[in-house]
Amino acid sequence: GRKGGAPETVAKALVFECLRQAQQQKRRCYLFAFSTGEDLQEMELDLTSDNLQGLLDFLSWAFHGGTSLNEVITASVERLHLANWQ
């Protein structure tokens, strides 16, 4: 179903908190935004002035599809196999 409203706001707040925790722990934060029938969106997020636009872009997105984990799980596993994420 359509995310929107409170569920979408909660999801965005959760991403922001994960990013905040990652920055506090000096860890990297990578976002996979996905919705059934739409392209998988991937981006590395951080709170530096150079990358703040990526966070603002994400917060402006609207999610209209359902949830399908197949593509995002595959992309996550592929990301974990990259040398700079181990």
LINBEL-V955552 format. One record per helix or strand of 3 or more residues. SS is the DSSP state (H for helix, E for strand). FROM is the first residue (numbers start at 1). LEN is the number of residues. If there is no record, write none. Layout:
ss=SS from=FROM len=LEN
ss=SS from=FROM len=LEN
This chain:
ss=H from=5 len=20
ss=E from=29 len=5
ss=E from=41 len=5
ss=H from=52 len=9
ss=H from=70 len=11
ss=H from=83 len=3
